[in-house]
Amino acid sequence: MKNKLFVMSAASGAGKTTLKDLVIKEFPDIQYSISATTRPPRAGEKNGVHYFFKDKEDFLKMIENDELVEWNEVHGNYYGTPKRFVEETLAAGNRVLFDLDVFGKINFDKVYPESTGILILPPSIEVLKQRLHSRATDTEKVINLRLENAKKEMDFARIHGKYEYTIINDDLEKAANELRKILKIS
Ligand code: 5GP
């Protein structure tokens, strides 16, 4: 199971999605695990591409039916990793890349202890704040909640997280190269 499962975690605004989208297409044997969420879609987000968008009732049913590897409540919404996709992708001999919050990663490790953890950090809280504002997809209230959570998440990851790699995303191309190297090792 070693080098088959890669978990990326980051505070929102750290540039993780851009980084992932840039690099993953270069690795045809790595499939991205699409999470289920109760968060409403942002502009441009498509069901079944970015997330499987669910209402709360359906999400709770997925938990009840044991369909998720792990799940967590993040910024007031539920997020979870569908089990079947992971099992099928591994069975087909491919690798899987996940995007999980730092708490979800701990639960994920209980099921798959041999995953490779990659923590993406913004250069600073100040930069994170600017990025969240320039993205302009969230309200001021949501941005502040995300910033507060970002600080907590980074503290938690530093103390309890099991991340083999840390990438500081101050420059997209440099960060992308670091990610390429990690995915190529395997
Ligand atoms: P966003 O709403 O910005 O897309 O994601 C918010 C947070 O939820 C991010 O920290 C992201 O890593 C996390 N997240 C996305 N999918 C999952 C998942 O399936 N499980 C867990 N635990 N966190 C997730």
Residues whose N, C-alpha, C, O or C-beta is under 5 A from the ligand:
A	BS01	5GP	A10 S12 S35 A36 W71 N72 V74 Y79 G80 T81 D99 L100 D101 G104
